[in-house]
Amino acid sequence: MEATWALMTPKNVTSDSCIKRIAVCSLYSKPDSRKKSLLLDHINHAFNLISTKYSDGLHFIIAGDTNDLKLDNIINLSHSMRQLVSDFTRLDPPAILDPIMSTLG
């Protein structure tokens, strides 16, 4: 399992800006990993920690190669979190292996 986080601030942000910071997570979960719950726990903990520290104008992008990782726990972290990839990225068997989840819409 792998997860790398970056906190970005768009150029020319003001106190009136809607988007002040973007937390980006790039992740990888190998097929049939036995550490899926550990990865989901890490993402949940990091999401809550970053949300607490930078609440105003904060948005998230979480993307990567998830293979058979169930994404419901990640999508349920926020009412505005959405899965942006709608088409299969693998055809046999059909699956979305490279999801992009974001609170940006």
C-alpha positions, 0 to 999 in steps of 0.5 A: 500500500502506498499513499502520498499527500500534498497540500497545495494553495492556488495562486492569488488566494484571498480571504474571499476565495472559495478554494483556498487549499487543495489536499491531494492524495495519490494512492496505490493498493495492490491487487488482493492486498491484505492491508486494505483496511490499513490504507482506508484507516490512513486516508480517514485519519489524514482526511480528518486531520487535514480537515481540522487544521485547514477547514475554511476553503479546503478541498480534496482530490484522492486518486490512484490505482486502487485495484479491488479496494472498495471506495465507499469509505472514502466517498463517505468521508464528505457529503461533497466527495464524488467519484469522477471516473464513470467509465471502466478503465479495465475491460476484462473483467469490467472495473474502474481501477483508476478512480478520481474522487474529489470534493471539487465536483 
